[in-house]
Amino acid sequence: MESGLRGVSYFEITVAGPGKDLHSGLFGGTLYEPMTDLVHLMGSLVQPNGTINIPGIMDQVAPLTMDEEKLYGNLSFTMQELYNALGSTTSIHENDKDTLMHKWRYPSLSLHGIEGAFSASGSKTVIPAKVKGKFSIRSVPDMDPEQVTKLVQNYLSSVFANLKSKNEFNVICLHGGKPWTTSVDHYNFVAASKAIEEVFGVKPDFTREGLLSLN
C-alpha cells in the first residue's frame, strides 16, 4: 500500500549569446559559446553517484526515524527486480535497503535534455546561439518547492558568475509539486492491512513512489 509520493520541481536553464547560429569553422574560438556554458552548468548539478551538489538541498530532508527505517527491513523487494526494470545492472547502490531509500525518501536530480542544439544523425558543426537545458529534482518531505527554486537559482547563478562568460543566463522553475506522505499507523492503513492479511494471508508492504509526472 502506498503511503507516500515524491514531488517534482522541473527547471529550465537558458544560455544565449550571438544573434544567430554560427559556423564553428568561421567563429570557433572567437566567442563564449552558449553550449559550452550550459554543459558546464548542467554538469555541476549532480555527481555520477547521484549526490546533489546544490548546497542546502539535503538540509531540508526530514530525518530518518527508527520506525521508518524498520519498514525497509520487511519489504518483498530484491535487487534483481530493479535490474529487470533497468534492463541492466547499473545500479548506484548494491543492496535493496539503500536502493529503496534513495528511490522513496531521499531527493534525486536528473538531467533530461537540451533544446536548441544539433541532435539529428550525422554531422553538423553549428554553434547554437541559444540553448535550454532541462532538469528536475524529485523532492521529499520536508522540501518546499519555493525554497528549492531559490537554492537552485542561487547555486547556478554563482556557478555561471565564476565562468566570467559574456553570455546571458537565466534559470526558471516550470513546475513545482510538493511531496506527500502519511503515517502507516493511521486507522485507515491499519484497517486495510488487517483486511488484506485476513483475506490473502500476507501482510502488505507499505511503499512510496515517485511517479508524479508532468506528461
ROSE-4610 file (N, C-alpha, C; in Angstrom, 1 decimal, always signed):
// ROSE-4610
residu = [M/M/M/E/E/E/S/S/S/G/G/G/L/L/L/R/R/R/G/G/G/V/V/V/S/S/S/Y/Y/Y/F/F/F/E/E/E/I/I/I/T/T/T/V/V/V/A/A/A/G/G/G/P/P/P/G/G/G/K/K/K/D/D/D/L/L/L/H/H/H/S/S/S/G/G/G/L/L/L/F/F/F/G/G/G/G/G/G/T/T/T/L/L/L/Y/Y/Y/E/E/E/P/P/P/M/M/M/T/T/T/D/D/D/L/L/L/V/V/V/H/H/H/L/L/L/M/M/M/G/G/G/S/S/S/L/L/L/V/V/V/Q/Q/Q/P/P/P/N/N/N/G/G/G/T/T/T/I/I/I/N/N/N/I/I/I/P/P/P/G/G/G/I/I/I/M/M/M/D/D/D/Q/Q/Q/V/V/V/A/A/A/P/P/P/L/L/L/T/T/T/M/M/M/D/D/D/E/E/E/E/E/E/K/K/K/L/L/L/Y/Y/Y/G/G/G/N/N/N/L/L/L/S/S/S/F/F/F/T/T/T/M/M/M/Q/Q/Q/E/E/E/L/L/L/Y/Y/Y/N/N/N/A/A/A/L/L/L/G/G/G/S/S/S/T/T/T/T/T/T/S/S/S/I/I/I/H/H/H/E/E/E/N/N/N/D/D/D/K/K/K/D/D/D/T/T/T/L/L/L/M/M/M/H/H/H/K/K/K/W/W/W/R/R/R/Y/Y/Y/P/P/P/S/S/S/L/L/L/S/S/S/L/L/L/H/H/H/G/G/G/I/I/I/E/E/E/G/G/G/A/A/A/F/F/F/S/S/S/A/A/A/S/S/S/G/G/G/S/S/S/K/K/K/T/T/T/V/V/V/I/I/I/P/P/P/A/A/A/K/K/K/V/V/V/K/K/K/G/G/G/K/K/K/F/F/F/S/S/S/I/I/I/R/R/R/S/S/S/V/V/V/P/P/P/D/D/D/M/M/M/D/D/D/P/P/P/E/E/E/Q/Q/Q/V/V/V/T/T/T/K/K/K/L/L/L/V/V/V/Q/Q/Q/N/N/N/Y/Y/Y/L/L/L/S/S/S/S/S/S/V/V/V/F/F/F/A/A/A/N/N/N/L/L/L/K/K/K/S/S/S/K/K/K/N/N/N/E/E/E/F/F/F/N/N/N/V/V/V/I/I/I/C/C/C/L/L/L/H/H/H/G/G/G/G/G/G/K/K/K/P/P/P/W/W/W/T/T/T/T/T/T/S/S/S/V/V/V/D/D/D/H/H/H/Y/Y/Y/N/N/N/F/F/F/V/V/V/A/A/A/A/A/A/S/S/S/K/K/K/A/A/A/I/I/I/E/E/E/E/E/E/V/V/V/F/F/F/G/G/G/V/V/V/K/K/K/P/P/P/D/D/D/F/F/F/T/T/T/R/R/R/E/E/E/G/G/G/L/L/L/L/L/L/S/S/S/L/L/L/N/N/N]
num = [1/1/1/2/2/2/3/3/3/4/4/4/5/5/5/6/6/6/7/7/7/8/8/8/9/9/9/10/10/10/11/11/11/12/12/12/13/13/13/14/14/14/15/15/15/16/16/16/17/17/17/18/18/18/19/19/19/20/20/20/21/21/21/22/22/22/23/23/23/24/24/24/25/25/25/26/26/26/27/27/27/28/28/28/29/29/29/30/30/30/31/31/31/32/32/32/33/33/33/34/34/34/35/35/35/36/36/36/37/37/37/38/38/38/39/39/39/40/40/40/41/41/41/42/42/42/43/43/43/44/44/44/45/45/45/46/46/46/47/47/47/48/48/48/49/49/49/50/50/50/51/51/51/52/52/52/53/53/53/54/54/54/55/55/55/56/56/56/57/57/57/58/58/58/59/59/59/60/60/60/61/61/61/62/62/62/63/63/63/64/64/64/65/65/65/66/66/66/67/67/67/68/68/68/69/69/69/70/70/70/71/71/71/72/72/72/73/73/73/74/74/74/75/75/75/76/76/76/77/77/77/78/78/78/79/79/79/80/80/80/81/81/81/82/82/82/83/83/83/84/84/84/85/85/85/86/86/86/87/87/87/88/88/88/89/89/89/90/90/90/91/91/91/92/92/92/93/93/93/94/94/94/95/95/95/96/96/96/97/97/97/98/98/98/99/99/99/100/100/100/101/101/101/102/102/102/103/103/103/104/104/104/105/105/105/106/106/106/107/107/107/108/108/108/109/109/109/110/110/110/111/111/111/112/112/112/113/113/113/114/114/114/115/115/115/116/116/116/117/117/117/118/118/118/119/119/119/120/120/120/121/121/121/122/122/122/123/123/123/124/124/124/125/125/125/126/126/126/127/127/127/128/128/128/129/129/129/130/130/130/131/131/131/132/132/132/133/133/133/134/134/134/135/135/135/136/136/136/137/137/137/138/138/138/139/139/139/140/140/140/141/141/141/142/142/142/143/143/143/144/144/144/145/145/145/146/146/146/147/147/147/148/148/148/149/149/149/150/150/150/151/151/151/152/152/152/153/153/153/154/154/154/155/155/155/156/156/156/157/157/157/158/158/158/159/159/159/160/160/160/161/161/161/162/162/162/163/163/163/164/164/164/165/165/165/166/166/166/167/167/167/168/168/168/169/169/169/170/170/170/171/171/171/172/172/172/173/173/173/174/174/174/175/175/175/176/176/176/177/177/177/178/178/178/179/179/179/180/180/180/181/181/181/182/182/182/183/183/183/184/184/184/185/185/185/186/186/186/187/187/187/188/188/188/189/189/189/190/190/190/191/191/191/192/192/192/193/193/193/194/194/194/195/195/195/196/196/196/197/197/197/198/198/198/199/199/199/200/200/200/201/201/201/202/202/202/203/203/203/204/204/204/205/205/205/206/206/206/207/207/207/208/208/208/209/209/209/210/210/210/211/211/211/212/212/212/213/213/213/214/214/214/215/215/215]
x = [+0.8/+0.0/+0.9/+0.5/+1.3/+1.0/+2.1/+2.0/+2.7/+3.2/+3.9/+4.2/+4.5/+4.8/+5.8/+6.9/+7.8/+7.3/+7.6/+7.2/+8.2/+8.0/+8.9/+9.0/+10.2/+10.4/+11.2/+10.6/+11.2/+11.8/+13.0/+13.8/+14.2/+14.4/+14.9/+16.0/+17.2/+18.3/+18.4/+18.5/+18.7/+20.0/+20.8/+22.0/+22.0/+22.1/+22.1/+23.3/+23.8/+24.9/+24.8/+25.3/+25.2/+23.8/+23.7/+22.3/+21.8/+22.6/+22.2/+23.1/+22.7/+23.6/+24.8/+26.0/+27.2/+27.9/+28.8/+29.6/+30.9/+31.2/+32.4/+33.7/+33.7/+34.9/+35.2/+34.2/+34.4/+34.6/+33.8/+33.8/+34.2/+34.6/+35.0/+36.3/+36.3/+37.5/+37.4/+36.3/+36.2/+35.2/+34.4/+33.3/+33.0/+32.3/+31.8/+30.6/+30.8/+29.7/+28.6/+27.4/+26.3/+26.3/+26.5/+26.5/+27.6/+28.8/+29.8/+29.4/+28.9/+28.4/+27.3/+26.4/+25.2/+25.7/+26.6/+27.1/+27.8/+28.6/+29.3/+28.3/+27.2/+26.2/+25.5/+25.1/+24.3/+25.2/+26.5/+27.4/+27.8/+27.5/+27.8/+26.7/+25.6/+24.4/+24.5/+25.0/+24.9/+26.1/+26.5/+27.7/+27.2/+28.1/+27.7/+27.1/+27.4/+26.8/+25.4/+24.9/+23.6/+23.6/+24.8/+24.9/+24.6/+23.6/+23.2/+24.2/+24.8/+25.8/+25.3/+24.0/+23.4/+23.3/+24.0/+24.0/+22.6/+22.3/+21.0/+19.9/+20.1/+19.0/+18.8/+19.9/+19.8/+19.4/+19.6/+19.3/+17.8/+17.0/+15.5/+14.9/+15.7/+15.1/+14.8/+13.6/+13.1/+14.1/+14.4/+15.3/+14.7/+15.5/+15.0/+14.8/+13.5/+13.2/+13.4/+13.5/+13.7/+12.5/+11.3/+10.1/+10.1/+10.5/+10.5/+11.6/+12.7/+13.8/+13.4/+12.6/+12.2/+11.4/+10.6/+9.8/+10.6/+11.8/+12.6/+13.2/+13.1/+13.7/+12.7/+11.5/+10.5/+9.8/+10.4/+9.7/+10.1/+9.2/+9.4/+10.0/+11.2/+11.9/+13.3/+13.7/+15.1/+15.8/+17.1/+17.8/+17.6/+17.3/+17.0/+15.8/+14.8/+13.7/+14.1/+15.0/+15.5/+16.3/+17.1/+17.9/+17.0/+15.9/+15.0/+14.3/+13.9/+13.3/+14.2/+15.5/+16.5/+17.0/+16.9/+17.5/+19.0/+19.5/+21.0/+21.2/+22.5/+22.9/+23.6/+23.3/+24.0/+23.4/+23.1/+22.5/+23.6/+23.2/+24.2/+24.5/+23.4/+23.5/+23.5/+24.1/+24.3/+23.3/+22.5/+21.5/+20.1/+19.1/+17.7/+17.4/+17.9/+17.5/+18.0/+19.2/+19.7/+19.1/+18.8/+18.1/+16.7/+15.9/+14.6/+14.6/+15.5/+15.6/+15.9/+16.7/+17.0/+16.0/+15.1/+14.0/+12.8/+12.7/+11.5/+11.7/+12.7/+12.8/+13.9/+14.7/+15.8/+15.6/+16.0/+15.8/+16.7/+16.4/+17.3/+17.2/+18.3/+18.3/+18.7/+17.8/+18.0/+18.1/+19.1/+19.2/+18.4/+17.6/+16.7/+16.9/+17.5/+17.8/+18.2/+18.6/+19.0/+18.2/+17.5/+16.8/+17.6/+17.5/+18.2/+19.5/+20.0/+21.3/+21.0/+22.1/+22.0/+21.9/+20.8/+20.6/+20.3/+20.3/+19.9/+21.1/+20.9/+22.0/+23.0/+24.2/+25.2/+26.0/+26.6/+27.5/+27.0/+27.2/+26.9/+27.7/+28.4/+29.4/+28.9/+27.6/+27.0/+27.3/+27.4/+27.5/+26.1/+25.3/+24.0/+24.0/+23.1/+23.0/+22.4/+21.4/+20.7/+20.3/+20.6/+20.3/+19.6/+18.7/+18.0/+18.2/+18.6/+18.8/+17.7/+17.2/+16.1/+16.5/+16.2/+16.4/+15.4/+15.3/+14.3/+14.9/+14.2/+14.6/+13.4/+13.5/+12.4/+12.5/+11.5/+11.6/+10.8/+11.2/+10.7/+10.4/+9.6/+9.4/+10.7/+11.0/+10.1/+10.5/+10.8/+11.3/+10.1/+10.4/+9.4/+9.8/+8.9/+9.3/+9.8/+9.3/+9.8/+11.2/+11.5/+12.9/+13.8/+13.4/+14.2/+14.6/+13.6/+13.9/+14.9/+14.8/+15.8/+17.2/+17.3/+18.6/+19.2/+18.4/+18.8/+19.3/+18.5/+18.8/+20.1/+20.2/+21.4/+22.7/+22.6/+23.7/+24.2/+23.2/+23.6/+24.0/+23.5/+23.9/+25.4/+25.8/+27.1/+28.1/+27.6/+28.5/+28.7/+27.6/+27.7/+28.6/+28.5/+29.4/+30.8/+31.1/+32.5/+33.1/+32.2/+32.6/+33.1/+32.7/+33.0/+32.7/+31.6/+31.1/+30.3/+30.3/+29.6/+28.2/+27.8/+26.5/+25.5/+24.2/+23.1/+22.6/+22.3/+21.9/+20.6/+19.8/+18.6/+18.2/+17.6/+17.0/+15.7/+14.7/+13.4/+12.8/+11.9/+11.2/+9.9/+9.7/+8.5/+7.3/+7.7/+6.6/+7.2/+6.4/+6.8/+5.7/+5.8/+4.8/+5.4/+4.6/+5.0/+5.0/+5.9/+5.8/+4.6/+4.3/+3.2/+3.6/+3.3/+3.5/+2.5/+2.2/+1.3/+1.7/+1.2/+1.6/+0.9/+1.7/+1.2/+0.4/+0.5/-0.3/-1.7/-2.0/-3.3/-4.4/-5.5/-6.5/-7.0/-6.9/-7.3/-6.3/-5.0/-4.0/-4.0/-4.3/-4.3/-5.5/-6.6/-7.8/-7.6/-7.0/-6.8/-5.7/-4.7/-3.7/-4.3/-5.1/-5.8/-6.6/-7.4/-8.3/-7.5/-6.4/-5.5/-4.9/-4.5/-3.9/-4.9/-6.2/-7.2/-7.6/-7.7/-8.2/-7.1/-5.9/-4.8/-3.8/-3.8/-2.8/-1.4/-1.3/+0.0/-0.1/+1.0/+1.0/+1.4/+0.7/+1.0/+2.3/+3.0/+4.2/+3.7/+4.3/+4.0/+5.1/+4.7/+5.7/+5.4/+6.4/+6.3/+6.6/+6.2/+6.5/+7.0/+7.5/+7.9/+7.4/+6.1/+5.6/+4.8/+4.8/+4.2/+4.9/+4.0/+4.6/+4.0/+4.8/+4.4/+3.8/+3.9/+3.4/+2.0]
y = [-1.2/+0.0/+1.2/+2.2/+3.4/+4.4/+4.9/+5.8/+7.1/+7.3/+8.5/+8.6/+9.8/+10.1/+11.3/+11.1/+12.2/+13.3/+14.5/+15.6/+15.9/+16.9/+17.2/+18.7/+19.2/+20.6/+20.5/+21.1/+21.0/+22.3/+22.3/+23.5/+23.6/+24.9/+25.2/+26.2/+25.9/+26.8/+27.4/+28.7/+29.3/+30.0/+29.7/+30.5/+31.0/+32.3/+32.9/+33.8/+33.9/+34.7/+35.4/+34.9/+35.5/+35.7/+36.6/+36.9/+35.8/+34.9/+33.8/+32.6/+31.4/+30.3/+30.6/+30.0/+30.3/+29.0/+29.1/+28.0/+28.0/+26.8/+26.7/+26.9/+26.6/+26.8/+28.3/+29.1/+30.6/+31.3/+30.8/+31.6/+30.8/+29.5/+28.8/+29.4/+29.6/+30.2/+31.7/+32.3/+33.8/+34.3/+33.4/+33.9/+32.9/+33.3/+32.4/+31.7/+30.4/+29.6/+29.2/+29.5/+29.1/+27.6/+26.8/+25.3/+24.9/+25.5/+25.2/+25.7/+26.9/+27.3/+26.4/+26.0/+25.2/+23.8/+23.2/+21.9/+22.0/+23.1/+23.2/+23.4/+24.2/+24.4/+23.1/+22.4/+21.1/+20.1/+20.0/+19.1/+19.4/+20.6/+21.0/+20.6/+20.2/+20.0/+18.7/+17.6/+16.3/+15.5/+14.7/+13.8/+12.5/+11.7/+10.4/+9.4/+9.5/+8.6/+9.1/+10.2/+10.7/+11.8/+12.1/+13.2/+14.5/+15.2/+16.6/+17.6/+18.4/+19.4/+20.7/+20.9/+22.2/+22.3/+23.3/+23.5/+23.7/+23.1/+23.4/+22.4/+21.7/+20.7/+19.7/+19.0/+17.9/+18.4/+19.6/+20.2/+20.2/+20.2/+20.2/+18.8/+17.8/+16.4/+16.0/+15.5/+15.1/+14.0/+14.0/+13.0/+11.6/+10.6/+9.2/+8.8/+8.3/+7.9/+6.3/+5.8/+4.4/+3.6/+4.1/+3.4/+3.3/+4.4/+4.4/+3.4/+3.4/+2.6/+1.1/+0.8/-0.6/-1.1/-0.2/-0.6/-1.1/-0.7/-1.1/-2.5/-3.0/-4.4/-5.5/-5.2/-6.2/-6.2/-5.5/-5.4/-6.5/-7.0/-8.1/-7.5/-7.0/-6.4/-6.9/-7.2/-7.7/-6.8/-6.8/-6.1/-6.6/-7.9/-8.4/-7.8/-7.4/-6.7/-5.4/-4.7/-3.4/-3.7/-4.7/-5.0/-5.3/-6.0/-6.4/-5.1/-4.2/-3.0/-2.1/-2.0/-1.2/-1.8/-3.1/-3.8/-3.8/-3.6/-3.6/-3.8/-3.9/-3.9/-2.7/-1.5/-0.3/+0.5/-0.2/+0.5/+1.2/+2.3/+3.1/+2.3/+1.8/+1.1/-0.4/-1.2/-2.6/-3.4/-2.8/-3.5/-2.9/-3.7/-3.3/-2.1/-2.1/-1.0/+0.3/+0.5/+1.8/+2.2/+1.2/+1.5/+2.1/+1.4/+1.9/+3.2/+3.5/+4.7/+5.9/+5.6/+6.7/+6.8/+5.8/+5.9/+6.5/+6.5/+6.9/+8.1/+8.1/+9.1/+10.1/+10.0/+11.0/+11.6/+12.9/+13.6/+13.1/+13.3/+12.9/+14.1/+14.2/+15.2/+14.5/+14.7/+14.1/+15.1/+14.9/+15.8/+15.1/+16.0/+15.4/+15.7/+16.9/+17.2/+18.6/+18.9/+20.2/+20.6/+21.7/+22.3/+23.3/+23.3/+24.3/+23.8/+22.6/+22.1/+21.1/+20.9/+19.9/+18.5/+17.7/+16.4/+15.3/+15.7/+14.7/+13.8/+12.7/+11.9/+12.6/+12.1/+12.7/+13.8/+14.7/+15.7/+17.1/+18.0/+19.4/+20.3/+21.2/+22.0/+23.4/+23.4/+24.6/+25.0/+26.3/+26.9/+27.4/+26.8/+27.3/+28.7/+29.6/+30.9/+30.9/+30.0/+29.9/+28.5/+28.0/+26.6/+26.6/+25.6/+25.5/+24.1/+24.0/+22.7/+22.4/+21.2/+20.8/+19.7/+20.0/+19.0/+19.1/+18.1/+18.1/+17.5/+17.9/+17.4/+16.7/+15.5/+14.8/+15.1/+15.7/+16.2/+15.2/+15.4/+14.5/+15.4/+14.9/+15.7/+16.0/+17.2/+18.4/+19.4/+19.1/+20.0/+20.9/+22.2/+23.1/+23.6/+23.5/+23.9/+25.3/+26.3/+27.6/+27.8/+27.1/+27.1/+26.4/+25.3/+24.5/+25.4/+26.1/+27.0/+28.1/+28.7/+29.7/+29.1/+27.9/+27.3/+27.0/+26.5/+26.2/+27.5/+28.5/+29.8/+30.4/+30.4/+30.9/+30.1/+28.8/+28.0/+28.2/+28.1/+28.2/+29.6/+30.6/+32.0/+32.1/+31.5/+31.5/+30.8/+29.6/+28.8/+29.6/+30.2/+31.0/+32.2/+32.9/+34.1/+33.7/+32.5/+32.0/+31.7/+31.5/+31.3/+32.6/+33.7/+35.0/+35.1/+34.5/+34.5/+35.7/+36.2/+37.3/+37.0/+35.7/+35.3/+35.7/+35.6/+35.8/+34.5/+34.5/+33.3/+33.5/+32.5/+32.5/+31.1/+30.9/+29.6/+29.8/+29.1/+29.2/+27.8/+27.8/+26.6/+26.6/+25.6/+25.5/+24.8/+24.0/+23.3/+22.9/+23.1/+22.7/+21.9/+20.6/+19.8/+19.3/+19.5/+19.0/+17.5/+17.0/+15.6/+15.3/+14.1/+13.7/+12.4/+12.4/+11.2/+11.2/+10.0/+9.9/+8.8/+8.7/+7.7/+6.4/+5.3/+4.0/+3.5/+4.3/+3.9/+4.5/+5.3/+5.8/+4.7/+5.0/+3.9/+3.3/+4.1/+3.6/+2.5/+2.8/+1.8/+0.6/+0.8/-0.3/-1.3/-0.7/-1.5/-2.2/-1.5/-2.1/-3.2/-3.0/-4.0/-5.3/-5.1/-6.3/-7.0/-6.3/-6.9/-7.7/-7.2/-7.9/-9.1/-9.0/-10.2/-11.3/-10.9/-11.9/-12.6/-11.8/-12.4/-13.1/-12.5/-13.1/-13.9/-13.7/-14.4/-13.8/-12.6/-11.9/-10.5/-10.0/-8.6/-7.7/-6.6/-5.8/-5.0/-4.7/-3.8/-2.3/-1.5/-0.1/+0.6/+1.1/+1.6/+3.1/+3.7/+5.1/+5.0/+6.0/+6.1/+7.5/+7.6/+8.8/+9.1/+8.7/+8.7/+9.9/+11.0/+12.2/+12.7/+12.8/+13.1/+14.4/+15.1/+16.3/+16.1/+14.8/+14.4/+13.9]
z = [+0.0/+0.0/+0.0/-0.8/-0.9/+0.2/+0.8/+1.9/+1.7/+0.4/+0.1/-1.4/-1.8/-3.2/-3.2/-4.0/-4.2/-5.0/-4.7/-5.6/-6.7/-7.5/-8.5/-8.8/-9.0/-9.4/-10.7/-11.8/-13.1/-13.6/-14.0/-14.2/-15.7/-16.1/-17.5/-17.3/-17.8/-17.9/-19.3/-19.5/-20.8/-20.8/-21.9/-22.1/-23.5/-23.7/-25.1/-25.3/-26.5/-26.8/-28.1/-29.2/-30.5/-31.0/-32.0/-32.5/-33.4/-33.8/-34.7/-34.6/-35.1/-35.1/-36.0/-35.6/-36.3/-36.7/-37.6/-38.1/-37.3/-36.7/-35.9/-36.6/-37.9/-38.7/-38.9/-38.9/-39.0/-37.7/-36.7/-35.5/-34.2/-34.3/-33.2/-32.6/-31.3/-30.6/-30.5/-31.1/-31.0/-30.0/-29.5/-28.6/-27.5/-26.5/-25.4/-26.0/-26.1/-26.7/-25.7/-26.0/-25.1/-24.7/-25.6/-25.3/-24.3/-24.5/-23.5/-22.1/-22.0/-20.7/-20.1/-20.9/-20.5/-20.0/-20.8/-20.4/-19.1/-18.9/-17.6/-16.4/-16.7/-15.6/-15.3/-16.3/-16.0/-15.4/-15.8/-15.2/-13.8/-13.3/-11.9/-10.9/-11.4/-10.6/-9.8/-10.3/-9.7/-10.0/-9.1/-9.3/-9.9/-10.6/-11.2/-10.2/-8.9/-7.9/-7.4/-8.0/-7.6/-6.6/-6.0/-5.0/-5.6/-5.0/-5.5/-4.9/-5.8/-5.4/-4.9/-5.0/-4.6/-3.1/-2.5/-1.1/-0.5/+0.6/+1.3/+0.9/-0.2/-0.6/+0.5/+0.8/+1.8/+3.2/+3.5/+4.8/+5.0/+3.9/+4.0/+4.2/+4.0/+4.1/+5.5/+5.7/+7.1/+7.6/+8.8/+9.4/+9.3/+9.2/+9.2/+10.6/+10.9/+12.2/+12.3/+13.5/+13.7/+13.2/+13.4/+12.9/+11.4/+10.7/+9.3/+8.8/+9.4/+9.0/+9.1/+10.1/+10.3/+9.1/+8.4/+7.3/+6.2/+6.0/+4.9/+5.1/+6.3/+6.5/+6.2/+5.9/+5.8/+4.4/+3.4/+2.1/+1.2/+0.4/-0.5/-1.8/-1.8/-2.9/-3.0/-4.2/-4.5/-5.5/-5.5/-6.4/-7.9/-8.0/-9.3/-9.9/-9.1/-9.6/-10.3/-9.6/-10.1/-11.4/-11.4/-12.6/-13.8/-13.5/-14.6/-15.1/-14.2/-14.7/-15.4/-15.0/-15.7/-17.0/-17.1/-18.3/-18.2/-17.0/-16.8/-15.3/-14.9/-13.5/-13.1/-13.7/-13.5/-12.3/-11.2/-10.0/-9.3/-8.6/-7.8/-6.5/-5.9/-4.6/-4.8/-3.9/-4.1/-3.3/-2.4/-1.6/-1.7/-1.4/-1.5/-0.6/+0.6/+1.6/+1.1/+0.7/+0.2/-1.1/-1.9/-3.2/-3.0/-2.1/-1.8/-1.1/-0.2/+0.5/-0.5/-1.4/-2.4/-3.5/-3.6/-4.5/-3.9/-2.6/-1.9/-1.0/-0.2/+0.9/+0.8/-0.2/-0.5/-1.8/-2.0/-3.3/-4.3/-5.6/-6.7/-7.7/-8.5/-9.6/-10.9/-11.9/-13.2/-14.3/-15.2/-16.4/-17.5/-18.2/-19.2/-20.7/-21.0/-22.4/-22.6/-23.8/-24.3/-25.5/-25.4/-26.5/-27.3/-28.6/-29.4/-30.0/-29.6/-30.0/-31.2/-31.9/-33.0/-32.4/-32.8/-32.3/-33.3/-34.6/-35.6/-35.9/-36.7/-37.0/-38.0/-38.1/-39.0/-38.3/-39.0/-38.5/-38.9/-37.9/-38.2/-37.3/-37.8/-37.0/-36.6/-36.2/-35.8/-34.3/-34.1/-32.7/-32.4/-31.6/-31.3/-30.6/-31.1/-30.5/-29.1/-28.9/-27.6/-27.4/-26.2/-25.8/-24.4/-24.2/-23.0/-22.4/-21.2/-20.5/-19.6/-19.6/-18.8/-17.7/-16.5/-15.4/-14.3/-13.5/-12.4/-11.2/-10.1/-8.7/-8.2/-7.8/-7.1/-5.6/-5.1/-3.7/-2.8/-1.5/-0.4/+0.8/+1.7/+3.0/+3.6/+4.1/+4.2/+3.2/+2.0/+1.0/+0.5/+0.3/-0.2/-1.6/-2.5/-3.9/-4.1/-3.3/-3.4/-2.9/-1.8/-1.3/-2.2/-2.8/-3.7/-4.9/-5.4/-6.5/-6.2/-5.0/-4.6/-4.5/-3.9/-3.8/-5.1/-6.1/-7.4/-8.1/-8.1/-8.7/-8.1/-6.8/-6.2/-6.6/-6.6/-6.9/-8.4/-9.3/-10.7/-11.1/-10.4/-10.6/-10.2/-9.1/-8.6/-9.6/-10.0/-11.0/-12.2/-12.8/-14.0/-13.8/-12.7/-12.5/-12.5/-12.0/-11.9/-13.3/-14.3/-15.7/-16.3/-15.8/-16.4/-17.9/-18.2/-19.6/-19.9/-21.1/-21.6/-22.1/-22.0/-22.5/-21.4/-21.9/-21.0/-20.4/-19.1/-18.4/-17.6/-17.5/-16.7/-16.4/-15.2/-14.8/-14.2/-14.6/-14.0/-13.7/-12.7/-12.4/-13.2/-14.0/-14.8/-14.1/-13.1/-12.3/-11.0/-9.9/-8.6/-7.9/-7.7/-7.0/-5.7/-4.6/-3.3/-3.1/-2.3/-2.0/-1.0/-0.9/+0.0/+0.8/+2.1/+2.9/+4.0/+4.5/+5.7/+6.6/+7.8/+8.7/+8.4/+8.5/+8.2/+9.5/+10.5/+11.7/+11.7/+10.7/+10.5/+10.5/+11.1/+11.3/+9.9/+8.9/+7.6/+7.1/+7.3/+6.9/+7.8/+9.1/+10.0/+9.6/+9.3/+8.9/+7.6/+6.6/+5.3/+5.5/+6.3/+6.5/+7.1/+8.1/+8.7/+7.7/+6.9/+5.9/+4.9/+4.4/+3.4/+4.1/+5.3/+6.0/+6.2/+6.5/+6.8/+5.5/+4.4/+3.1/+2.4/+2.3/+1.5/+2.3/+3.6/+4.4/+4.5/+4.0/+4.0/+4.5/+5.1/+5.5/+4.3/+4.0/+2.9/+3.1/+2.1/+2.2/+2.1/+2.9/+2.9/+2.0/+0.9/-0.1/-0.4/-1.0/-1.5/-3.0/-3.7/-5.1/-5.5/-6.8/-7.3/-8.7/-8.9/-10.3/-10.7/-9.8/-10.2/-11.5/-12.6/-13.9/-14.4/-15.3/-16.0/-17.3/-17.8/-19.1/-19.0]
